[in-house]
C-alpha cells in the first residue's frame, strides 16, 4: 500500500509540474464543451433564397411574404431574371431559386392549378434537402390556405379531416443542445483520458526511467494502477465540472436520472478507456507514435459513435464498427440517464458490455507490458 501511495504521489507531481499539461487537461475540454454545442446546430436556418417573380401579383407577393416570414429563409435576391438568380447560386450567394411564372394568380383563379419551379444548390446535401423540404412545406400550407378561401361552406359538405396531436417526449421544446451536450461531454472525457494515458508509460521509456522501475521490487499491478489511477481521477473531475457547472449553469441541463448511476458507469468506462491508452503506450516507443495512434483511434471513436449521425442510418459494416466502440455506449447511457431518466435495469446491458471492454483492454495491455519489460 505504501508503495502504491508513493507511485501516486510521484505521478501527481509529474502532472502538476508540467505547466503546459494542465491547460490541456482542464481548460481545453471546458472551452470545447462551451463552444461545440453552440456550433453543432441541427437546425438549419438563414437559407439564402433567390426569388424570380414573373407575375408580380398579390398572390405571388403573399407567397413571398410567407417564405420570408418563416424564419428559415433570407431573401438574397429578388427579380424577374432566372439567369441572374442562377448566377447568385454560382457565386454561392444563394442556396435555392423559386421561380413564379407569368399568370400565376390568373391560372390559380381560372384553372385552379399552377406550377412553380424550384432549383436547389445540392453541393451541401443536408442544407439542400432541408431547404427544399422547408420550402415545399411552406408552399403546401399556402396552397391549403388558398383552397380554404375558395371553399364555400354553404355549397359543399364539410370535408372529414384527421387531427394529429403530437407530444415530444424527453425533449419537449426540441432543444438540440439537450441532445448534443451529454454526447459532447462523453467525447471530451474520452479524448482527455485516452490521450493522457497513452502518453504516460511512453514518457517513462523516453527518459529512460522504465528500466529503473522494472528492476525495483514494485509489482506490475502496482505500477499499472499507479499509472492509471491519477488519470481516472482527472477524468472524474472533468466530467463533474462539465456536468454540474457547464451543462447545468450554461445550458440548463439537469439529469432526470440518477447521478450516482452516471458516475458508476463512468467509473467502468474510464477503466476500459485507460486500459486502451495503456495498451497504446505499450506498443509505442515515442510520444509522437503514441499521439498518432491515439489520434487515429479517437477520431474513429468520434465519427462512429452516433454523436453527430444516427447509427441506424449507417451501412451494416459501419454499424458493426460502431457497436465495437466503447464511446457509443457511453453516449447512449448519457442521453438515456440525463434525458430519459433511465434506471439501472435500462442500462444493465451497457454496463456488462463496458465491463467486457475493461477486462479485454487491460488484460491485453498487462500481457503486452510483461513482454516488453
PESULPE-V718087 format. One record per backbone hydrogen bond with DSSP energy under -0.5 kcal/mol. NH is the residue of the N-H (numbers start at 1). CO is the residue of the C=O. If there is no record, write none. Layout:
nh={NH:NH}
co={CO:CO}
This chain:
nh={5:6:7:8:9:10:11:12:13:14:15:16:17:18:18:19:21:22:23:24:25:26:27:28:30:31:32:33:34:35:36:37:38:39:40:41:42:44:45:46:47:48:49:50:51:52:52:53:53:54:54:61:62:63:64:65:66:67:68:69:70:71:73:74:76:76:77:79:82:85:86:87:88:89:90:91:92:93:94:95:96:97:98:99:99:100:100:101:101:104:107:108:109:110:111:112:112:113:117:119:121:122:125:128:129:130:131:132:133:134:135:136:137:138:139:140:141:142:143:144:145:146:147:148:149:150:151:153:155:156:163:164:165:166:169:171:174:176:178:179:179:180:181:183:184:185:186:187:188:189:190:191:192:193:194:195:196:197:198:199:200:201:203:204:205:206:207:208:209:210:212:213:214:215:216:223:224:225:226:227:228:229:232:233:234:235:236:237:238:239:240:241:242:243:244:245:246:247:248:249:250:250:251:251:252:253:254:255:256:257:258:262:263:264:265:266:267:268:269:270:271:272:273:274:275:276:277:278:279:280:281:282:283:283:284:290:291:292:293:294:295:296:297:298:299:300:301:302:303:304:305:307:313:314:319:320:321:322:323:324:325:326:328:329:329:330:331:332:333:334:335:336:337:338:339:340:340:341:342:347:347:348:351:352:353:354:355:356:357:358:359:360:361:362:363:364:365:366:367:368:369:370:371:372:373}
co={1:2:3:4:5:6:7:8:9:10:11:12:13:14:15:17:18:18:19:20:21:22:22:23:26:27:28:29:30:31:32:33:35:35:36:39:40:42:43:71:72:46:74:96:77:50:98:51:79:52:100:57:58:59:60:61:62:63:64:65:67:68:67:47:49:74:49:51:80:81:82:83:84:85:86:87:89:88:88:48:48:119:50:97:117:52:98:99:115:101:103:104:105:106:107:107:108:107:99:97:95:120:123:124:125:126:127:128:129:130:131:132:133:134:135:136:137:138:139:140:141:142:143:144:145:146:147:151:152:152:161:162:163:164:167:169:171:174:175:175:176:176:177:179:180:181:182:183:184:185:186:187:188:189:190:191:192:193:194:195:196:197:199:200:201:202:203:204:204:204:208:209:210:211:213:219:220:221:222:223:224:225:228:229:230:231:232:233:234:235:236:237:238:239:240:241:241:242:243:245:245:246:246:247:248:247:252:253:338:337:342:258:259:260:261:262:263:264:265:266:267:268:269:270:271:272:273:274:275:276:277:278:279:280:280:286:287:288:289:290:291:292:293:294:295:296:297:298:299:300:302:302:310:311:315:316:317:318:319:321:322:324:325:325:326:326:327:328:329:330:331:332:333:334:335:335:336:336:336:343:344:345:347:348:349:350:351:352:353:354:355:356:357:358:359:360:361:362:363:364:365:366:367:368:369}
